[in-house]
Amino acid sequence: MTTTQPALPPKKPRKRVFSLLVIAIAIPIFAAFLLITPEDLLAYTRDWFLAKTNMVGYAVCHQIEDHSFIIGGRALPLCARCTGTFIGALVGFFGQAVVLRRGRAVHFPSPLVIAILVFFMVLWAADGLNSLLATERLSVAIVALFNVRNLYEPQHWLRLATGALNGLAMSVLVYPALNVTIWRNPLPERAIRDLRDLGVLVLLEMSMVGLVLALVFVQWPWAIYPLALLGALGVLSLLTSVNTILVLIAVQRENAADKWHEAFIPVLAGFAVSIIQVIAISSMRYALTGTFLPLPLS
């Protein structure tokens, strides 16, 4: 005689609980970020929108004015090198997803392409070190300790260009990792298949560099707004990509999305963590410096 098992109560839909929890956390965090603006930062930027982009930049960049582009008498929220890096990362994500149409590619590039990307990072680091050695308030101590000097006079265009190449390299390394974490059925192909694809992305980056330099040259006061916005979006896109990967791994919800709208909640979770990260880093920097203004290291 067989006995029937009592029917188990339906399990609580974990997906719905996770979605509601993410929304419940993300909304107040983002609202607090938008509503709370330090008075000294607002006085420095003379603009609420620029104050918000500066808050994002404050978490990742020294914002030294002598190292930054100035438009209409106001500095961009990121130094020239970080402007190139983070807008470059944004351009890199766009290039892989839209221009090359590798929306769900999960394989890293070939060893040759990776070697070139590492070279881009080395160029960025070398130019950054040279710039550090040329910074007046630091160079005296560095020369006294290590007896080294900068090899050439730093230039904003070179900071921007090497930053763009570094941002491209970072985006190429993060993009497939994000895809393999989000999608249930990712595409088993490389986002960058060959040197031609890499050349297309480098051309996009250099086009961005040329556009930024042109806008700085003409000094249209309104140009600071799209550049500040792109810089902030670049920071948040890179942080959100990495944090989305970490959140999904932490809650064991990898490879759960089939369609784009199903990826919204995971990305929102990564975005919320990124805003928390920006607030936390900015708070620690403020505790050390006592100001939300750029570091006085010109």
C-alpha positions as CSV (number, residue, x, y, z in Angstrom):
1,M,0.0,0.0,0.0
2,T,1.4,3.3,-1.0
3,T,1.1,6.4,1.1
4,T,0.8,9.8,-0.5
5,Q,3.1,12.6,0.7
6,P,1.4,15.6,2.1
7,A,1.5,18.6,-0.2
8,L,4.3,21.0,0.7
9,P,3.4,24.7,1.0
10,P,4.6,26.7,-2.0
11,K,8.0,28.2,-1.5
12,K,8.2,32.0,-1.2
13,P,9.4,33.4,-4.4
14,R,13.0,34.3,-3.7
15,K,13.3,36.3,-6.9
16,R,10.4,38.6,-5.9
17,V,11.8,39.1,-2.4
18,F,15.3,39.9,-3.8
19,S,13.8,42.4,-6.3
20,L,11.7,44.2,-3.6
21,L,14.7,44.3,-1.2
22,V,16.9,45.9,-3.9
23,I,14.3,48.5,-4.8
24,A,13.7,49.3,-1.1
25,I,17.4,49.9,-0.6
26,A,18.2,51.6,-3.9
27,I,15.5,54.3,-3.7
28,P,16.4,55.9,-0.3
29,I,20.1,55.6,-1.0
30,F,19.8,57.4,-4.4
31,A,17.4,60.0,-2.9
32,A,19.8,60.8,-0.1
33,F,22.6,61.2,-2.7
34,L,20.5,63.7,-4.7
35,L,19.1,65.6,-1.7
36,I,22.2,66.0,0.4
37,T,24.8,68.4,-1.0
38,P,27.8,69.7,1.1
39,E,27.7,73.5,1.3
40,D,31.3,74.1,0.5
41,L,31.0,72.0,-2.6
42,L,27.9,73.8,-3.7
43,A,29.7,77.1,-3.2
44,Y,32.7,75.9,-5.1
45,T,30.8,74.6,-8.2
46,R,28.0,77.3,-8.1
47,D,25.7,74.7,-9.5
48,W,23.7,71.8,-8.1
49,F,24.2,69.5,-11.1
50,L,28.0,70.1,-11.1
51,A,28.1,69.6,-7.3
52,K,26.6,66.1,-7.8
53,T,29.0,65.1,-10.5
54,N,31.8,66.4,-8.3
55,M,30.6,64.2,-5.4
56,V,31.0,61.2,-7.7
57,G,34.4,62.4,-8.8
58,Y,35.5,63.1,-5.2
59,A,35.3,59.4,-4.4
60,V,37.8,58.3,-7.1
61,C,39.9,61.3,-8.1
62,H,42.2,63.9,-6.4
63,Q,40.6,66.6,-8.6
64,I,43.7,68.8,-8.5
65,E,42.8,71.9,-10.6
66,D,46.2,72.1,-12.3
67,H,45.7,68.6,-13.5
68,S,42.1,69.2,-14.7
69,F,40.5,70.8,-17.8
70,I,38.9,74.2,-17.1
71,I,35.8,75.3,-19.0
72,G,34.2,78.6,-18.3
73,G,36.3,79.1,-15.2
74,R,35.2,75.8,-13.7
75,A,37.1,72.6,-13.4
76,L,35.7,69.3,-14.6
77,P,34.8,66.9,-11.7
78,L,37.6,64.6,-12.7
79,C,41.2,65.4,-13.5
80,A,42.3,65.0,-17.1
81,R,43.6,61.5,-16.6
82,C,40.5,60.3,-14.8
83,T,38.3,62.0,-17.3
84,G,40.0,59.9,-20.0
85,T,39.8,56.7,-17.9
86,F,36.2,56.8,-16.9
87,I,34.7,58.3,-20.1
88,G,37.0,55.8,-21.9
89,A,35.5,52.9,-19.9
90,L,32.0,54.1,-20.9
91,V,33.0,54.3,-24.5
92,G,34.6,50.9,-24.2
93,F,31.4,49.4,-22.9
94,F,29.4,51.1,-25.7
95,G,31.8,50.0,-28.3
96,Q,31.7,46.3,-27.3
97,A,27.9,46.2,-26.8
98,V,26.6,48.5,-29.6
99,V,29.3,49.1,-32.2
100,L,30.8,45.5,-32.3
101,R,27.4,44.1,-31.3
102,R,28.8,41.6,-28.8
103,G,26.0,42.1,-26.3
104,R,26.4,38.9,-24.4
105,A,30.0,37.8,-25.3
106,V,31.7,36.1,-22.4
107,H,35.2,35.1,-23.6
108,F,38.2,37.3,-23.0
109,P,40.3,38.5,-25.9
110,S,43.3,36.6,-27.3
111,P,46.6,36.7,-25.5
112,L,48.0,39.2,-28.1
113,V,45.1,41.6,-27.5
114,I,45.4,41.3,-23.8
115,A,49.1,42.1,-24.0
116,I,48.3,45.3,-26.0
117,L,45.7,46.2,-23.3
118,V,48.3,45.7,-20.6
119,F,50.7,47.9,-22.6
120,F,47.9,50.6,-22.5
121,M,47.8,50.3,-18.8
122,V,51.6,50.6,-18.5
123,L,51.4,53.8,-20.6
124,W,48.8,55.2,-18.2
125,A,50.8,54.3,-15.2
126,A,54.1,55.7,-16.6
127,D,52.5,59.0,-17.6
128,G,50.9,59.1,-14.1
129,L,54.2,58.6,-12.4
130,N,55.9,61.2,-14.5
131,S,53.1,63.6,-13.6
132,L,53.5,62.8,-9.9
133,L,57.2,63.6,-10.1
134,A,56.3,66.9,-11.7
135,T,53.8,67.9,-9.0
136,E,55.5,70.7,-7.1
137,R,54.5,69.9,-3.5
138,L,55.5,66.3,-3.9
139,S,58.5,66.4,-6.3
140,V,60.8,67.9,-3.7
141,A,60.3,65.1,-1.2
142,I,60.4,62.4,-4.0
143,V,63.7,63.8,-5.4
144,A,65.2,63.9,-2.0
145,L,64.2,60.3,-1.2
146,F,64.7,58.6,-4.5
147,N,66.8,61.0,-6.6
148,V,64.4,60.8,-9.6
149,R,62.8,63.5,-11.6
150,N,60.0,63.7,-14.3
151,L,61.2,62.9,-17.8
152,Y,59.0,65.4,-19.6
153,E,56.5,68.2,-18.9
154,P,53.1,66.7,-18.3
155,Q,50.4,67.6,-20.8
156,H,46.6,67.5,-20.3
157,W,46.1,65.9,-23.8
158,L,48.5,63.1,-22.9
159,R,46.8,62.5,-19.5
160,L,43.5,62.3,-21.4
161,A,44.7,60.0,-24.1
162,T,46.6,57.5,-21.8
163,G,43.6,57.6,-19.5
164,A,41.3,56.7,-22.4
165,L,43.4,53.7,-23.3
166,N,43.4,52.6,-19.7
167,G,39.7,53.0,-19.5
168,L,39.3,50.9,-22.7
169,A,41.5,48.1,-21.2
170,M,39.4,48.1,-18.0
171,S,36.1,47.9,-19.9
172,V,37.4,45.0,-22.0
173,L,38.3,43.0,-18.9
174,V,35.1,43.8,-17.0
175,Y,32.6,43.4,-19.8
176,P,32.8,39.6,-20.4
177,A,32.9,39.0,-16.6
178,L,29.7,40.9,-16.3
179,N,28.0,39.0,-19.1
180,V,29.0,35.6,-17.8
181,T,27.6,36.5,-14.4
182,I,24.3,38.0,-15.5
183,W,23.0,35.9,-18.4
184,R,21.6,32.4,-18.3
185,N,22.5,31.8,-21.9
186,P,25.5,34.0,-22.8
187,L,27.2,33.9,-26.1
188,P,30.4,31.8,-26.2
189,E,32.4,34.3,-28.2
190,R,35.0,37.0,-27.6
191,A,33.8,40.6,-27.3
192,I,37.0,41.5,-29.2
193,R,37.7,38.9,-31.8
194,D,40.9,40.3,-33.4
195,L,43.1,43.3,-33.9
196,R,40.6,44.8,-36.2
197,D,38.0,45.0,-33.4
198,L,40.6,46.5,-31.1
199,G,41.4,49.1,-33.7
200,V,37.7,50.0,-33.9
201,L,37.6,50.6,-30.2
202,V,40.9,52.5,-30.1
203,L,39.5,54.7,-32.9
204,L,36.3,55.4,-30.8
205,E,38.5,56.3,-27.8
206,M,40.7,58.7,-29.8
207,S,37.5,60.3,-31.3
208,M,36.3,60.9,-27.7
209,V,39.7,62.4,-26.9
210,G,39.5,64.7,-29.9
211,L,36.0,65.8,-29.0
212,V,36.9,66.6,-25.4
213,L,39.9,68.6,-26.5
214,A,37.8,70.5,-29.0
215,L,35.2,71.4,-26.4
216,V,37.9,72.5,-24.0
217,F,39.5,74.6,-26.7
218,V,36.4,76.4,-27.8
219,Q,35.5,77.1,-24.1
220,W,31.7,77.0,-24.6
221,P,30.5,77.4,-21.0
222,W,27.7,74.8,-21.5
223,A,30.2,72.1,-22.6
224,I,31.1,71.4,-19.0
225,Y,27.7,69.8,-18.4
226,P,27.8,66.9,-20.8
227,L,31.5,66.3,-20.0
228,A,30.8,66.3,-16.3
229,L,27.8,64.0,-16.8
230,L,29.8,61.5,-19.0
231,G,32.6,61.5,-16.4
232,A,30.2,60.7,-13.6
233,L,28.4,58.1,-15.7
234,G,31.8,56.5,-16.5
235,V,32.6,56.2,-12.8
236,L,29.2,54.7,-12.0
237,S,29.1,52.4,-15.0
238,L,32.5,50.8,-14.0
239,L,31.6,50.6,-10.3
240,T,28.2,49.3,-11.1
241,S,29.5,46.6,-13.4
242,V,32.0,45.3,-10.8
243,N,29.5,45.6,-8.0
244,T,26.8,43.8,-9.9
245,I,29.2,40.8,-10.4
246,L,30.0,40.8,-6.6
247,V,26.4,41.1,-5.5
248,L,25.2,38.3,-7.7
249,I,27.9,36.0,-6.6
250,A,27.3,36.9,-2.9
251,V,23.5,36.2,-3.1
252,Q,24.1,33.2,-5.5
253,R,21.9,34.6,-8.2
254,E,24.3,34.3,-11.1
255,N,23.1,33.4,-14.6
256,A,19.5,34.1,-13.8
257,A,18.5,36.6,-16.6
258,D,17.2,35.6,-20.0
259,K,16.0,39.0,-21.2
260,W,17.3,42.5,-20.8
261,H,14.5,43.6,-18.4
262,E,15.4,40.7,-16.1
263,A,18.9,42.2,-15.8
264,F,17.5,45.4,-14.4
265,I,17.3,44.3,-10.7
266,P,20.8,42.9,-10.6
267,V,22.2,46.1,-12.2
268,L,20.1,48.2,-9.9
269,A,21.6,46.3,-6.9
270,G,25.1,47.0,-8.3
271,F,24.2,50.6,-8.8
272,A,22.9,50.9,-5.2
273,V,26.2,49.4,-3.9
274,S,28.1,51.9,-6.0
275,I,26.3,54.9,-4.6
276,I,26.9,53.5,-1.1
277,Q,30.6,53.1,-2.0
278,V,30.8,56.6,-3.3
279,I,29.3,58.0,-0.1
280,A,31.5,55.9,2.1
281,I,34.7,56.8,0.3
282,S,33.8,60.4,0.2
283,S,33.0,60.4,3.9
284,M,36.4,58.8,4.7
285,R,38.2,61.4,2.5
286,Y,36.3,64.2,4.2
287,A,37.2,62.9,7.6
288,L,40.9,63.0,6.6
289,T,40.9,66.4,4.7
290,G,38.0,68.3,6.3
291,T,36.8,69.5,2.9
292,F,34.9,68.4,-0.2
293,L,37.1,70.5,-2.4
294,P,40.0,69.3,-4.6
295,L,43.3,68.4,-2.9
296,P,45.6,71.4,-2.7
297,L,48.6,69.8,-4.4
298,S,49.1,72.0,-7.4
